[in-house]
């Protein structure tokens, strides 16, 4: 959503992938009151795939929660 000098972006994310012991979907809002870049605050499917690919290539083990979140976002974005 764009307006005069602001933008708002939202995503529905499952709380279980963010360290909460619940399976509940939550709405996350990001607002940029100084410009139009709120949508850039969320990682795209391509960005998540790239992070996972680079970590694997470098032999880096990501924290379990981060790994799950990136994998979920990579297939559902």
PyMOL Python script that loads the backbone (N, CA, C, O; Angstrom):
from pymol import cmd

cmd.read_pdbstr("""\
ATOM      1  N   UNK A   1       0.851  -1.161   0.000  1.00  0.00           N
ATOM      2  CA  UNK A   1       0.000   0.000   0.000  1.00  0.00           C
ATOM      3  C   UNK A   1       0.904   1.234   0.000  1.00  0.00           C
ATOM      4  O   UNK A   1       1.782   1.367   0.852  1.00  0.00           O
ATOM      5  N   UNK A   2       0.688   2.113  -0.938  1.00  0.00           N
ATOM      6  CA  UNK A   2       1.485   3.330  -1.054  1.00  0.00           C
ATOM      7  C   UNK A   2       0.619   4.550  -0.802  1.00  0.00           C
ATOM      8  O   UNK A   2      -0.566   4.568  -1.135  1.00  0.00           O
ATOM      9  N   UNK A   3       1.222   5.560  -0.214  1.00  0.00           N
ATOM     10  CA  UNK A   3       0.551   6.839  -0.008  1.00  0.00           C
ATOM     11  C   UNK A   3       1.565   7.944  -0.203  1.00  0.00           C
ATOM     12  O   UNK A   3       2.681   7.702  -0.664  1.00  0.00           O
ATOM     13  N   UNK A   4       1.179   9.144   0.145  1.00  0.00           N
ATOM     14  CA  UNK A   4       2.115  10.265   0.058  1.00  0.00           C
ATOM     15  C   UNK A   4       3.200  10.102   1.112  1.00  0.00           C
ATOM     16  O   UNK A   4       2.941  10.273   2.303  1.00  0.00           O
ATOM     17  N   UNK A   5       4.396   9.776   0.688  1.00  0.00           N
ATOM     18  CA  UNK A   5       5.572   9.637   1.555  1.00  0.00           C
ATOM     19  C   UNK A   5       5.466   8.517   2.590  1.00  0.00           C
ATOM     20  O   UNK A   5       6.122   8.585   3.630  1.00  0.00           O
ATOM     21  N   UNK A   6       4.667   7.503   2.333  1.00  0.00           N
ATOM     22  CA  UNK A   6       4.656   6.346   3.223  1.00  0.00           C
ATOM     23  C   UNK A   6       4.285   5.096   2.430  1.00  0.00           C
ATOM     24  O   UNK A   6       3.699   5.170   1.350  1.00  0.00           O
ATOM     25  N   UNK A   7       4.641   3.955   2.996  1.00  0.00           N
ATOM     26  CA  UNK A   7       4.230   2.680   2.427  1.00  0.00           C
ATOM     27  C   UNK A   7       4.023   1.679   3.553  1.00  0.00           C
ATOM     28  O   UNK A   7       4.659   1.769   4.603  1.00  0.00           O
ATOM     29  N   UNK A   8       3.137   0.735   3.325  1.00  0.00           N
ATOM     30  CA  UNK A   8       2.832  -0.297   4.307  1.00  0.00           C
ATOM     31  C   UNK A   8       2.841  -1.635   3.574  1.00  0.00           C
ATOM     32  O   UNK A   8       2.329  -1.753   2.461  1.00  0.00           O
ATOM     33  N   UNK A   9       3.426  -2.630   4.212  1.00  0.00           N
ATOM     34  CA  UNK A   9       3.459  -3.969   3.654  1.00  0.00           C
ATOM     35  C   UNK A   9       3.073  -4.949   4.754  1.00  0.00           C
ATOM     36  O   UNK A   9       3.325  -4.692   5.931  1.00  0.00           O
ATOM     37  N   UNK A  10       2.469  -6.060   4.383  1.00  0.00           N
ATOM     38  CA  UNK A  10       2.083  -7.048   5.372  1.00  0.00           C
ATOM     39  C   UNK A  10       2.304  -8.459   4.853  1.00  0.00           C
ATOM     40  O   UNK A  10       2.314  -8.704   3.647  1.00  0.00           O
ATOM     41  N   UNK A  11       2.480  -9.376   5.790  1.00  0.00           N
ATOM     42  CA  UNK A  11       2.614 -10.788   5.476  1.00  0.00           C
ATOM     43  C   UNK A  11       1.930 -11.590   6.580  1.00  0.00           C
ATOM     44  O   UNK A  11       1.865 -11.150   7.727  1.00  0.00           O
ATOM     45  N   UNK A  12       1.432 -12.747   6.232  1.00  0.00           N
ATOM     46  CA  UNK A  12       0.890 -13.682   7.210  1.00  0.00           C
ATOM     47  C   UNK A  12       1.955 -14.749   7.417  1.00  0.00           C
ATOM     48  O   UNK A  12       2.349 -15.433   6.472  1.00  0.00           O
ATOM     49  N   UNK A  13       2.420 -14.890   8.654  1.00  0.00           N
ATOM     50  CA  UNK A  13       3.461 -15.856   8.984  1.00  0.00           C
ATOM     51  C   UNK A  13       2.971 -16.742  10.119  1.00  0.00           C
ATOM     52  O   UNK A  13       2.217 -16.295  10.984  1.00  0.00           O
ATOM     53  N   UNK A  14       3.400 -17.994  10.114  1.00  0.00           N
ATOM     54  CA  UNK A  14       3.023 -18.935  11.154  1.00  0.00           C
ATOM     55  C   UNK A  14       3.968 -18.760  12.339  1.00  0.00           C
ATOM     56  O   UNK A  14       5.187 -18.839  12.184  1.00  0.00           O
ATOM     57  N   UNK A  15       3.410 -18.526  13.509  1.00  0.00           N
ATOM     58  CA  UNK A  15       4.201 -18.249  14.713  1.00  0.00           C
ATOM     59  C   UNK A  15       5.176 -19.375  15.058  1.00  0.00           C
ATOM     60  O   UNK A  15       6.221 -19.117  15.653  1.00  0.00           O
ATOM     61  N   UNK A  16       4.852 -20.625  14.694  1.00  0.00           N
ATOM     62  CA  UNK A  16       5.714 -21.752  15.056  1.00  0.00           C
ATOM     63  C   UNK A  16       7.117 -21.635  14.474  1.00  0.00           C
ATOM     64  O   UNK A  16       8.061 -22.215  15.010  1.00  0.00           O
ATOM     65  N   UNK A  17       7.261 -20.892  13.383  1.00  0.00           N
ATOM     66  CA  UNK A  17       8.565 -20.748  12.754  1.00  0.00           C
ATOM     67  C   UNK A  17       9.349 -19.561  13.294  1.00  0.00           C
ATOM     68  O   UNK A  17      10.419 -19.239  12.778  1.00  0.00           O
ATOM     69  N   UNK A  18       8.838 -18.919  14.308  1.00  0.00           N
ATOM     70  CA  UNK A  18       9.505 -17.747  14.880  1.00  0.00           C
ATOM     71  C   UNK A  18       9.772 -17.935  16.361  1.00  0.00           C
ATOM     72  O   UNK A  18       9.829 -16.959  17.109  1.00  0.00           O
ATOM     73  N   UNK A  19       9.937 -19.176  16.794  1.00  0.00           N
ATOM     74  CA  UNK A  19      10.339 -19.452  18.168  1.00  0.00           C
ATOM     75  C   UNK A  19       9.199 -19.463  19.169  1.00  0.00           C
ATOM     76  O   UNK A  19       9.447 -19.434  20.374  1.00  0.00           O
ATOM     77  N   UNK A  20       7.960 -19.503  18.708  1.00  0.00           N
ATOM     78  CA  UNK A  20       6.808 -19.534  19.590  1.00  0.00           C
ATOM     79  C   UNK A  20       6.209 -20.939  19.531  1.00  0.00           C
ATOM     80  O   UNK A  20       5.979 -21.461  18.439  1.00  0.00           O
ATOM     81  N   UNK A  21       5.950 -21.562  20.689  1.00  0.00           N
ATOM     82  CA  UNK A  21       5.423 -22.927  20.677  1.00  0.00           C
ATOM     83  C   UNK A  21       3.928 -22.977  20.359  1.00  0.00           C
ATOM     84  O   UNK A  21       3.139 -23.540  21.118  1.00  0.00           O
ATOM     85  N   UNK A  22       3.557 -22.386  19.235  1.00  0.00           N
ATOM     86  CA  UNK A  22       2.161 -22.361  18.810  1.00  0.00           C
ATOM     87  C   UNK A  22       2.108 -22.501  17.300  1.00  0.00           C
ATOM     88  O   UNK A  22       3.039 -22.107  16.597  1.00  0.00           O
ATOM     89  N   UNK A  23       1.040 -23.051  16.817  1.00  0.00           N
ATOM     90  CA  UNK A  23       0.788 -23.084  15.373  1.00  0.00           C
ATOM     91  C   UNK A  23      -0.331 -22.100  15.082  1.00  0.00           C
ATOM     92  O   UNK A  23      -1.485 -22.482  14.888  1.00  0.00           O
ATOM     93  N   UNK A  24       0.029 -20.849  15.058  1.00  0.00           N
ATOM     94  CA  UNK A  24      -0.954 -19.800  14.803  1.00  0.00           C
ATOM     95  C   UNK A  24      -0.405 -18.843  13.766  1.00  0.00           C
ATOM     96  O   UNK A  24       0.760 -18.447  13.808  1.00  0.00           O
ATOM     97  N   UNK A  25      -1.252 -18.491  12.857  1.00  0.00           N
ATOM     98  CA  UNK A  25      -0.840 -17.526  11.842  1.00  0.00           C
ATOM     99  C   UNK A  25      -1.013 -16.120  12.400  1.00  0.00           C
ATOM    100  O   UNK A  25      -2.017 -15.804  13.038  1.00  0.00           O
ATOM    101  N   UNK A  26      -0.020 -15.293  12.147  1.00  0.00           N
ATOM    102  CA  UNK A  26      -0.018 -13.918  12.626  1.00  0.00           C
ATOM    103  C   UNK A  26       0.205 -12.989  11.448  1.00  0.00           C
ATOM    104  O   UNK A  26       0.876 -13.344  10.479  1.00  0.00           O
ATOM    105  N   UNK A  27      -0.356 -11.818  11.539  1.00  0.00           N
ATOM    106  CA  UNK A  27      -0.129 -10.798  10.523  1.00  0.00           C
ATOM    107  C   UNK A  27       0.987  -9.893  11.016  1.00  0.00           C
ATOM    108  O   UNK A  27       0.934  -9.377  12.133  1.00  0.00           O
ATOM    109  N   UNK A  28       2.006  -9.702  10.173  1.00  0.00           N
ATOM    110  CA  UNK A  28       3.109  -8.812  10.478  1.00  0.00           C
ATOM    111  C   UNK A  28       3.041  -7.617   9.545  1.00  0.00           C
ATOM    112  O   UNK A  28       2.967  -7.769   8.326  1.00  0.00           O
ATOM    113  N   UNK A  29       3.066  -6.444  10.120  1.00  0.00           N
ATOM    114  CA  UNK A  29       3.004  -5.206   9.349  1.00  0.00           C
ATOM    115  C   UNK A  29       4.334  -4.481   9.417  1.00  0.00           C
ATOM    116  O   UNK A  29       4.989  -4.457  10.459  1.00  0.00           O
ATOM    117  N   UNK A  30       4.722  -3.897   8.311  1.00  0.00           N
ATOM    118  CA  UNK A  30       5.903  -3.038   8.256  1.00  0.00           C
ATOM    119  C   UNK A  30       5.454  -1.734   7.621  1.00  0.00           C
ATOM    120  O   UNK A  30       4.839  -1.731   6.555  1.00  0.00           O
ATOM    121  N   UNK A  31       5.762  -0.636   8.276  1.00  0.00           N
ATOM    122  CA  UNK A  31       5.404   0.680   7.740  1.00  0.00           C
ATOM    123  C   UNK A  31       6.671   1.509   7.571  1.00  0.00           C
ATOM    124  O   UNK A  31       7.541   1.518   8.443  1.00  0.00           O
ATOM    125  N   UNK A  32       6.765   2.195   6.459  1.00  0.00           N
ATOM    126  CA  UNK A  32       7.875   3.108   6.182  1.00  0.00           C
ATOM    127  C   UNK A  32       7.270   4.492   6.012  1.00  0.00           C
ATOM    128  O   UNK A  32       6.664   4.789   4.982  1.00  0.00           O
ATOM    129  N   UNK A  33       7.433   5.333   7.015  1.00  0.00           N
ATOM    130  CA  UNK A  33       6.834   6.661   6.986  1.00  0.00           C
ATOM    131  C   UNK A  33       7.747   7.706   6.366  1.00  0.00           C
ATOM    132  O   UNK A  33       7.416   8.891   6.340  1.00  0.00           O
ATOM    133  N   UNK A  34       8.889   7.266   5.870  1.00  0.00           N
ATOM    134  CA  UNK A  34       9.825   8.188   5.227  1.00  0.00           C
ATOM    135  C   UNK A  34      10.030   7.872   3.758  1.00  0.00           C
ATOM    136  O   UNK A  34      10.904   8.456   3.118  1.00  0.00           O
ATOM    137  N   UNK A  35       9.258   6.979   3.225  1.00  0.00           N
ATOM    138  CA  UNK A  35       9.465   6.620   1.825  1.00  0.00           C
ATOM    139  C   UNK A  35       8.521   5.543   1.366  1.00  0.00           C
ATOM    140  O   UNK A  35       7.399   5.417   1.856  1.00  0.00           O
ATOM    141  N   UNK A  36       9.002   4.762   0.407  1.00  0.00           N
ATOM    142  CA  UNK A  36       8.149   3.747  -0.213  1.00  0.00           C
ATOM    143  C   UNK A  36       8.836   2.384  -0.250  1.00  0.00           C
ATOM    144  O   UNK A  36       8.742   1.673  -1.250  1.00  0.00           O
ATOM    145  N   UNK A  37       9.518   2.019   0.817  1.00  0.00           N
ATOM    146  CA  UNK A  37      10.290   0.773   0.765  1.00  0.00           C
ATOM    147  C   UNK A  37       9.826  -0.279   1.772  1.00  0.00           C
ATOM    148  O   UNK A  37      10.591  -1.196   2.071  1.00  0.00           O
ATOM    149  N   UNK A  38       8.625  -0.189   2.299  1.00  0.00           N
ATOM    150  CA  UNK A  38       8.158  -1.166   3.293  1.00  0.00           C
ATOM    151  C   UNK A  38       8.196  -2.587   2.745  1.00  0.00           C
ATOM    152  O   UNK A  38       8.554  -3.513   3.473  1.00  0.00           O
ATOM    153  N   UNK A  39       7.833  -2.780   1.476  1.00  0.00           N
ATOM    154  CA  UNK A  39       7.801  -4.137   0.922  1.00  0.00           C
ATOM    155  C   UNK A  39       9.182  -4.763   0.835  1.00  0.00           C
ATOM    156  O   UNK A  39       9.299  -5.987   0.784  1.00  0.00           O
ATOM    157  N   UNK A  40      10.223  -3.953   0.817  1.00  0.00           N
ATOM    158  CA  UNK A  40      11.591  -4.470   0.753  1.00  0.00           C
ATOM    159  C   UNK A  40      12.062  -5.030   2.086  1.00  0.00           C
ATOM    160  O   UNK A  40      13.117  -5.660   2.150  1.00  0.00           O
ATOM    161  N   UNK A  41      11.294  -4.810   3.158  1.00  0.00           N
ATOM    162  CA  UNK A  41      11.695  -5.274   4.484  1.00  0.00           C
ATOM    163  C   UNK A  41      11.488  -6.770   4.665  1.00  0.00           C
ATOM    164  O   UNK A  41      12.109  -7.374   5.539  1.00  0.00           O
ATOM    165  N   UNK A  42      10.619  -7.383   3.849  1.00  0.00           N
ATOM    166  CA  UNK A  42      10.380  -8.818   3.921  1.00  0.00           C
ATOM    167  C   UNK A  42      11.273  -9.526   2.917  1.00  0.00           C
ATOM    168  O   UNK A  42      11.503  -9.027   1.815  1.00  0.00           O
ATOM    169  N   UNK A  43      11.769 -10.683   3.302  1.00  0.00           N
ATOM    170  CA  UNK A  43      12.609 -11.451   2.390  1.00  0.00           C
ATOM    171  C   UNK A  43      11.749 -12.141   1.331  1.00  0.00           C
ATOM    172  O   UNK A  43      10.738 -12.768   1.646  1.00  0.00           O
ATOM    173  N   UNK A  44      12.158 -12.016   0.102  1.00  0.00           N
ATOM    174  CA  UNK A  44      11.449 -12.669  -0.993  1.00  0.00           C
ATOM    175  C   UNK A  44      11.806 -14.151  -1.026  1.00  0.00           C
ATOM    176  O   UNK A  44      12.741 -14.598  -0.360  1.00  0.00           O
ATOM    177  N   UNK A  45      11.044 -14.899  -1.812  1.00  0.00           N
ATOM    178  CA  UNK A  45      11.333 -16.315  -1.997  1.00  0.00           C
ATOM    179  C   UNK A  45      12.749 -16.491  -2.534  1.00  0.00           C
ATOM    180  O   UNK A  45      13.493 -17.349  -2.060  1.00  0.00           O
ATOM    181  N   UNK A  46      13.114 -15.694  -3.503  1.00  0.00           N
ATOM    182  CA  UNK A  46      14.440 -15.786  -4.110  1.00  0.00           C
ATOM    183  C   UNK A  46      15.555 -15.481  -3.100  1.00  0.00           C
ATOM    184  O   UNK A  46      16.594 -16.141  -3.091  1.00  0.00           O
ATOM    185  N   UNK A  47      15.322 -14.476  -2.257  1.00  0.00           N
ATOM    186  CA  UNK A  47      16.328 -14.124  -1.246  1.00  0.00           C
ATOM    187  C   UNK A  47      16.529 -15.272  -0.256  1.00  0.00           C
ATOM    188  O   UNK A  47      17.661 -15.587   0.110  1.00  0.00           O
ATOM    189  N   UNK A  48      15.436 -15.892   0.173  1.00  0.00           N
ATOM    190  CA  UNK A  48      15.534 -17.017   1.108  1.00  0.00           C
ATOM    191  C   UNK A  48      16.276 -18.188   0.479  1.00  0.00           C
ATOM    192  O   UNK A  48      17.126 -18.813   1.113  1.00  0.00           O
ATOM    193  N   UNK A  49      15.943 -18.477  -0.778  1.00  0.00           N
ATOM    194  CA  UNK A  49      16.642 -19.564  -1.485  1.00  0.00           C
ATOM    195  C   UNK A  49      18.134 -19.265  -1.586  1.00  0.00           C
ATOM    196  O   UNK A  49      18.957 -20.164  -1.414  1.00  0.00           O
ATOM    197  N   UNK A  50      18.485 -18.030  -1.860  1.00  0.00           N
ATOM    198  CA  UNK A  50      19.893 -17.644  -1.976  1.00  0.00           C
ATOM    199  C   UNK A  50      20.641 -17.794  -0.666  1.00  0.00           C
ATOM    200  O   UNK A  50      21.779 -18.265  -0.653  1.00  0.00           O
ATOM    201  N   UNK A  51      20.025 -17.403   0.426  1.00  0.00           N
ATOM    202  CA  UNK A  51      20.660 -17.541   1.747  1.00  0.00           C
ATOM    203  C   UNK A  51      20.904 -19.008   2.050  1.00  0.00           C
ATOM    204  O   UNK A  51      21.987 -19.379   2.502  1.00  0.00           O
ATOM    205  N   UNK A  52      19.906 -19.842   1.806  1.00  0.00           N
ATOM    206  CA  UNK A  52      20.062 -21.278   2.058  1.00  0.00           C
ATOM    207  C   UNK A  52      21.144 -21.892   1.168  1.00  0.00           C
ATOM    208  O   UNK A  52      21.951 -22.699   1.630  1.00  0.00           O
ATOM    209  N   UNK A  53      21.154 -21.508  -0.100  1.00  0.00           N
ATOM    210  CA  UNK A  53      22.144 -22.037  -1.052  1.00  0.00           C
ATOM    211  C   UNK A  53      23.572 -21.640  -0.650  1.00  0.00           C
ATOM    212  O   UNK A  53      24.484 -22.466  -0.670  1.00  0.00           O
ATOM    213  N   UNK A  54      23.747 -20.371  -0.288  1.00  0.00           N
ATOM    214  CA  UNK A  54      25.093 -19.913   0.100  1.00  0.00           C
ATOM    215  C   UNK A  54      25.572 -20.570   1.389  1.00  0.00           C
ATOM    216  O   UNK A  54      26.748 -20.914   1.506  1.00  0.00           O
ATOM    217  N   UNK A  55      24.678 -20.747   2.351  1.00  0.00           N
ATOM    218  CA  UNK A  55      25.058 -21.401   3.602  1.00  0.00           C
ATOM    219  C   UNK A  55      25.497 -22.838   3.340  1.00  0.00           C
ATOM    220  O   UNK A  55      26.496 -23.303   3.890  1.00  0.00           O
ATOM    221  N   UNK A  56      24.744 -23.533   2.501  1.00  0.00           N
ATOM    222  CA  UNK A  56      25.095 -24.921   2.175  1.00  0.00           C
ATOM    223  C   UNK A  56      26.426 -24.980   1.440  1.00  0.00           C
ATOM    224  O   UNK A  56      27.266 -25.826   1.746  1.00  0.00           O
ATOM    225  N   UNK A  57      26.625 -24.093   0.478  1.00  0.00           N
ATOM    226  CA  UNK A  57      27.860 -24.072  -0.313  1.00  0.00           C
ATOM    227  C   UNK A  57      29.081 -23.822   0.570  1.00  0.00           C
ATOM    228  O   UNK A  57      30.150 -24.386   0.336  1.00  0.00           O
ATOM    229  N   UNK A  58      28.917 -22.985   1.574  1.00  0.00           N
ATOM    230  CA  UNK A  58      30.031 -22.638   2.481  1.00  0.00           C
ATOM    231  C   UNK A  58      30.163 -23.598   3.648  1.00  0.00           C
ATOM    232  O   UNK A  58      31.072 -23.462   4.467  1.00  0.00           O
ATOM    233  N   UNK A  59      29.253 -24.579   3.731  1.00  0.00           N
ATOM    234  CA  UNK A  59      29.313 -25.543   4.821  1.00  0.00           C
ATOM    235  C   UNK A  59      28.893 -24.952   6.156  1.00  0.00           C
ATOM    236  O   UNK A  59      29.291 -25.452   7.208  1.00  0.00           O
ATOM    237  N   UNK A  60      28.096 -23.899   6.124  1.00  0.00           N
ATOM    238  CA  UNK A  60      27.643 -23.239   7.349  1.00  0.00           C
ATOM    239  C   UNK A  60      26.337 -23.862   7.821  1.00  0.00           C
ATOM    240  O   UNK A  60      25.434 -24.110   7.022  1.00  0.00           O
ATOM    241  N   UNK A  61      26.243 -24.109   9.101  1.00  0.00           N
ATOM    242  CA  UNK A  61      25.012 -24.626   9.674  1.00  0.00           C
ATOM    243  C   UNK A  61      24.256 -23.457  10.301  1.00  0.00           C
ATOM    244  O   UNK A  61      24.745 -22.807  11.225  1.00  0.00           O
ATOM    245  N   UNK A  62      23.067 -23.205   9.787  1.00  0.00           N
ATOM    246  CA  UNK A  62      22.245 -22.121  10.304  1.00  0.00           C
ATOM    247  C   UNK A  62      21.535 -22.564  11.573  1.00  0.00           C
ATOM    248  O   UNK A  62      21.286 -23.756  11.750  1.00  0.00           O
ATOM    249  N   UNK A  63      21.201 -21.625  12.466  1.00  0.00           N
ATOM    250  CA  UNK A  63      20.396 -22.001  13.632  1.00  0.00           C
ATOM    251  C   UNK A  63      19.095 -22.658  13.160  1.00  0.00           C
ATOM    252  O   UNK A  63      18.529 -22.270  12.139  1.00  0.00           O
ATOM    253  N   UNK A  64      18.637 -23.641  13.905  1.00  0.00           N
ATOM    254  CA  UNK A  64      17.488 -24.453  13.495  1.00  0.00           C
ATOM    255  C   UNK A  64      16.252 -23.608  13.151  1.00  0.00           C
ATOM    256  O   UNK A  64      15.601 -23.843  12.133  1.00  0.00           O
ATOM    257  N   UNK A  65      15.940 -22.649  13.983  1.00  0.00           N
ATOM    258  CA  UNK A  65      14.746 -21.822  13.727  1.00  0.00           C
ATOM    259  C   UNK A  65      14.926 -21.022  12.449  1.00  0.00           C
ATOM    260  O   UNK A  65      14.000 -20.935  11.642  1.00  0.00           O
ATOM    261  N   UNK A  66      16.102 -20.437  12.249  1.00  0.00           N
ATOM    262  CA  UNK A  66      16.354 -19.665  11.033  1.00  0.00           C
ATOM    263  C   UNK A  66      16.245 -20.560   9.803  1.00  0.00           C
ATOM    264  O   UNK A  66      15.652 -20.167   8.799  1.00  0.00           O
ATOM    265  N   UNK A  67      16.806 -21.745   9.876  1.00  0.00           N
ATOM    266  CA  UNK A  67      16.731 -22.708   8.773  1.00  0.00           C
ATOM    267  C   UNK A  67      15.277 -23.005   8.415  1.00  0.00           C
ATOM    268  O   UNK A  67      14.908 -22.984   7.241  1.00  0.00           O
ATOM    269  N   UNK A  68      14.452 -23.282   9.429  1.00  0.00           N
ATOM    270  CA  UNK A  68      13.044 -23.594   9.193  1.00  0.00           C
ATOM    271  C   UNK A  68      12.300 -22.415   8.564  1.00  0.00           C
ATOM    272  O   UNK A  68      11.518 -22.587   7.630  1.00  0.00           O
ATOM    273  N   UNK A  69      12.553 -21.236   9.084  1.00  0.00           N
ATOM    274  CA  UNK A  69      11.873 -20.040   8.571  1.00  0.00           C
ATOM    275  C   UNK A  69      12.248 -19.792   7.112  1.00  0.00           C
ATOM    276  O   UNK A  69      11.376 -19.535   6.282  1.00  0.00           O
ATOM    277  N   UNK A  70      13.524 -19.869   6.803  1.00  0.00           N
ATOM    278  CA  UNK A  70      13.967 -19.650   5.430  1.00  0.00           C
ATOM    279  C   UNK A  70      13.394 -20.693   4.484  1.00  0.00           C
ATOM    280  O   UNK A  70      12.961 -20.362   3.381  1.00  0.00           O
ATOM    281  N   UNK A  71      13.390 -21.950   4.909  1.00  0.00           N
ATOM    282  CA  UNK A  71      12.821 -23.009   4.071  1.00  0.00           C
ATOM    283  C   UNK A  71      11.322 -22.788   3.844  1.00  0.00           C
ATOM    284  O   UNK A  71      10.834 -22.943   2.725  1.00  0.00           O
ATOM    285  N   UNK A  72      10.610 -22.436   4.879  1.00  0.00           N
ATOM    286  CA  UNK A  72       9.168 -22.195   4.751  1.00  0.00           C
ATOM    287  C   UNK A  72       8.898 -21.020   3.834  1.00  0.00           C
ATOM    288  O   UNK A  72       8.020 -21.100   2.974  1.00  0.00           O
ATOM    289  N   UNK A  73       9.629 -19.933   3.997  1.00  0.00           N
ATOM    290  CA  UNK A  73       9.447 -18.741   3.166  1.00  0.00           C
ATOM    291  C   UNK A  73       9.858 -19.022   1.716  1.00  0.00           C
ATOM    292  O   UNK A  73       9.257 -18.486   0.785  1.00  0.00           O
ATOM    293  N   UNK A  74      10.865 -19.852   1.529  1.00  0.00           N
ATOM    294  CA  UNK A  74      11.345 -20.159   0.186  1.00  0.00           C
ATOM    295  C   UNK A  74      10.301 -20.917  -0.643  1.00  0.00           C
ATOM    296  O   UNK A  74      10.250 -20.767  -1.864  1.00  0.00           O
ATOM    297  N   UNK A  75       9.482 -21.716   0.009  1.00  0.00           N
ATOM    298  CA  UNK A  75       8.489 -22.473  -0.760  1.00  0.00           C
ATOM    299  C   UNK A  75       7.114 -21.821  -0.772  1.00  0.00           C
ATOM    300  O   UNK A  75       6.285 -22.153  -1.620  1.00  0.00           O
ATOM    301  N   UNK A  76       6.854 -20.890   0.162  1.00  0.00           N
ATOM    302  CA  UNK A  76       5.503 -20.331   0.252  1.00  0.00           C
ATOM    303  C   UNK A  76       5.395 -18.902  -0.241  1.00  0.00           C
ATOM    304  O   UNK A  76       4.289 -18.366  -0.321  1.00  0.00           O
ATOM    305  N   UNK A  77       6.488 -18.282  -0.569  1.00  0.00           N
ATOM    306  CA  UNK A  77       6.430 -16.875  -0.963  1.00  0.00           C
ATOM    307  C   UNK A  77       5.844 -16.727  -2.344  1.00  0.00           C
ATOM    308  O   UNK A  77       5.717 -15.610  -2.844  1.00  0.00           O
TER     309      UNK A  77
END
""", "prot")
cmd.dss("prot")
cmd.show_as("cartoon", "prot")
cmd.util.cbc("prot")
cmd.orient("prot")
